[in-house]
């Protein structure tokens, strides 16, 4: 059997939904695509889009886990975004935001971290 699939979304759990929505908007230009709320209010799902690819980032906020940090292990898994325009200007902007957590100048990449400490690799679009 040959299976044909495509990426749809990636989920992360967040402790403060509005703070995370604001971060992803400011740092990466993502915006809310849609949301779902449990009838009993136990969770809210917010799907963010880049408006271009169709891939969604799902933010899950669990009512009973609010303000408790998630255990991320060694934080070796990560998202990766390619940014258009002046890569160095974007890096400078992220440094001003205080969210750059790792740089590898030799490899030409760096990572930012979100409010829940998920790491996000940033690469230039044309490379």
C-alpha positions in Angstrom: 0.0 0.0 0.0 1.3 3.4 -0.9 0.0 6.2 1.3 -0.2 9.8 0.1 -0.4 12.4 2.8 0.3 16.0 3.4 1.1 18.1 6.5 -1.9 19.7 8.1 -0.9 21.1 11.5 1.4 20.9 14.5 0.2 21.2 18.1 1.9 22.7 21.1 0.3 23.2 24.5 0.6 26.7 25.9 0.0 28.1 29.4 -1.3 31.5 28.3 -3.2 31.6 25.0 -3.3 35.3 24.5 0.4 35.8 25.3 1.3 33.0 22.8 -1.0 34.4 20.0 0.7 37.8 20.5 4.2 36.3 20.4 3.6 34.3 17.2 2.0 37.4 15.6 4.9 39.7 16.6 7.8 37.3 16.0 6.6 35.4 12.9 3.6 37.2 11.4 1.2 34.4 12.2 -2.5 35.2 12.7 -5.5 33.3 14.0 -7.2 31.1 11.4 -9.9 29.6 13.6 -10.5 28.3 17.1 -12.5 25.6 18.9 -13.6 25.7 22.4 -14.7 22.7 24.5 -18.4 23.0 25.5 -17.4 22.6 29.1 -14.6 25.2 28.8 -11.9 22.6 29.6 -9.7 23.6 26.6 -9.4 26.1 23.8 -7.7 25.3 20.5 -6.4 28.2 18.3 -5.0 27.5 14.9 -2.5 30.0 13.5 -1.7 30.5 9.8 1.1 32.1 7.9 -1.5 32.9 5.2 0.6 31.2 2.5 1.2 27.5 2.9 -1.9 26.0 4.4 0.1 24.6 7.3 -1.4 25.4 10.7 0.1 25.8 14.2 -2.4 24.6 16.8 -2.1 26.2 20.2 -3.9 24.2 22.9 -4.7 25.8 26.2 -6.0 23.5 28.9 -8.0 25.2 31.6 -6.7 22.9 34.4 -3.1 23.4 33.3 -3.0 27.2 33.2 0.2 28.8 34.4 1.9 25.5 35.1 4.9 25.1 32.8 5.1 22.1 30.5 7.9 19.6 30.8 9.7 19.9 27.4 12.4 17.3 28.1 15.7 18.3 26.4 13.7 20.5 23.9 15.4 18.8 20.9 12.3 18.9 18.7 11.5 22.2 17.1 9.5 24.1 14.4 11.4 25.8 11.6 10.3 28.9 9.7 11.9 30.5 6.7 11.7 34.2 6.7 11.6 36.5 3.6 13.5 39.7 3.2 16.7 40.9 5.1 17.6 37.9 7.3 20.0 39.9 9.4 17.3 42.6 10.0 14.9 39.8 11.2 17.6 38.4 13.5 18.2 41.9 14.9 14.4 42.3 15.5 14.2 39.0 17.3 17.2 40.0 19.4 15.4 43.2 20.3 12.4 41.1 21.3 14.7 39.1 23.6 13.6 35.8 22.2 16.9 34.6 20.5 18.0 31.6 22.5 20.7 30.0 20.3 22.8 31.1 17.4 25.0 29.1 15.1 26.7 31.7 12.9 28.8 29.1 11.1 25.7 27.3 9.9 23.8 30.5 9.3 20.9 29.9 11.6 19.5 30.8 14.9 16.6 29.8 17.2 14.0 31.8 19.1 11.9 30.6 21.9 8.3 31.3 22.6 6.8 32.2 26.0 6.5 28.4 26.9 10.1 27.9 25.8 9.4 25.9 22.6 12.4 26.5 20.3 11.8 27.7 16.7 14.6 27.6 14.1 14.8 30.6 11.8 16.3 30.3 8.3 16.4 32.7 5.3 13.8 32.0 2.6 16.2 31.9 -0.3 18.6 29.3 1.1 
